[in-house]
Amino acid sequence: METCELDGLWTEAESTLLASLAKEEDDPFDDFQDSSDRTADIKPQNASCTIGEYRFSLEREQYLQWQEQLRQTVGFDENSIIAEIQRRLEL
């Protein structure tokens, strides 16, 4: 290891530490680069439906199919979707 011209600023322990850090080949951020292992165990959440004091859940796939059918019927405009849900609930 090269020493700086200002000898005495680095103790032997500091020089050894710096040398070991320079030799370290492990990237401390490796755990953050591939998240596939962490996301493999994540299960899709069910959809929670609430109307006033009534609450129930739907399987996510069932909800997504319902949502797609609704959007195909009335479009993607939020007000149109809400109006259609209210119509279907006879509200």
ROPA-488354 format. One record per residue (C-alpha): residue number from 1; residue in three letters; x, y, z. Coordinates in steps of 0.5 Angstrom, whole numbers, plus 500, padded with zeros to 3 digits. Layout:
N
ATOM   pos   code     u     v     w
ATOM   NUM    ALA     X     Y     Z
...
***
This chain:
91
ATOM   pos   code     u     v     w
ATOM     1    MET   500   500   500
ATOM     2    GLU   502   507   498
ATOM     3    THR   503   512   504
ATOM     4    CYS   502   519   504
ATOM     5    GLU   508   524   504
ATOM     6    LEU   505   526   511
ATOM     7    ASP   507   520   515
ATOM     8    GLY   504   520   522
ATOM     9    LEU   497   522   520
ATOM    10    TRP   495   515   519
ATOM    11    THR   497   510   524
ATOM    12    GLU   498   503   522
ATOM    13    ALA   491   500   524
ATOM    14    GLU   488   505   520
ATOM    15    SER   493   503   514
ATOM    16    THR   491   496   515
ATOM    17    LEU   483   498   515
ATOM    18    LEU   484   502   509
ATOM    19    ALA   488   496   505
ATOM    20    SER   483   491   507
ATOM    21    LEU   477   496   505
ATOM    22    ALA   481   497   498
ATOM    23    LYS   481   489   498
ATOM    24    GLU   474   488   499
ATOM    25    GLU   470   485   493
ATOM    26    ASP   463   484   496
ATOM    27    ASP   459   490   494
ATOM    28    PRO   455   492   500
ATOM    29    PHE   449   494   496
ATOM    30    ASP   448   487   493
ATOM    31    ASP   442   485   497
ATOM    32    PHE   438   491   494
ATOM    33    GLN   440   489   486
ATOM    34    ASP   436   483   485
ATOM    35    SER   429   484   489
ATOM    36    SER   426   477   485
ATOM    37    ASP   427   473   491
ATOM    38    ARG   424   478   496
ATOM    39    THR   418   479   491
ATOM    40    ALA   417   471   490
ATOM    41    ASP   414   470   496
ATOM    42    ILE   409   476   496
ATOM    43    LYS   402   474   495
ATOM    44    PRO   397   479   491
ATOM    45    GLN   392   482   496
ATOM    46    ASN   385   481   496
ATOM    47    ALA   380   487   495
ATOM    48    SER   377   490   500
ATOM    49    CYS   370   493   499
ATOM    50    THR   366   498   503
ATOM    51    ILE   359   501   503
ATOM    52    GLY   357   504   509
ATOM    53    GLU   358   500   515
ATOM    54    TYR   358   493   510
ATOM    55    ARG   365   491   509
ATOM    56    PHE   367   484   505
ATOM    57    SER   373   482   501
ATOM    58    LEU   374   479   494
ATOM    59    GLU   379   475   491
ATOM    60    ARG   384   480   487
ATOM    61    GLU   383   476   480
ATOM    62    GLN   375   477   481
ATOM    63    TYR   376   484   483
ATOM    64    LEU   380   486   477
ATOM    65    GLN   376   482   472
ATOM    66    TRP   370   486   475
ATOM    67    GLN   374   492   474
ATOM    68    GLU   375   491   467
ATOM    69    GLN   368   489   465
ATOM    70    LEU   366   496   469
ATOM    71    ARG   371   500   465
ATOM    72    GLN   369   497   458
ATOM    73    THR   362   498   460
ATOM    74    VAL   363   506   462
ATOM    75    GLY   370   508   460
ATOM    76    PHE   375   510   465
ATOM    77    ASP   372   517   467
ATOM    78    GLU   372   516   475
ATOM    79    ASN   365   520   475
ATOM    80    SER   362   515   470
ATOM    81    ILE   365   509   474
ATOM    82    ILE   362   511   480
ATOM    83    ALA   355   513   477
ATOM    84    GLU   355   506   474
ATOM    85    ILE   356   503   481
ATOM    86    GLN   351   507   484
ATOM    87    ARG   346   505   479
ATOM    88    ARG   348   497   480
ATOM    89    LEU   347   498   487
ATOM    90    GLU   340   502   486
ATOM    91    LEU   342   508   490
***
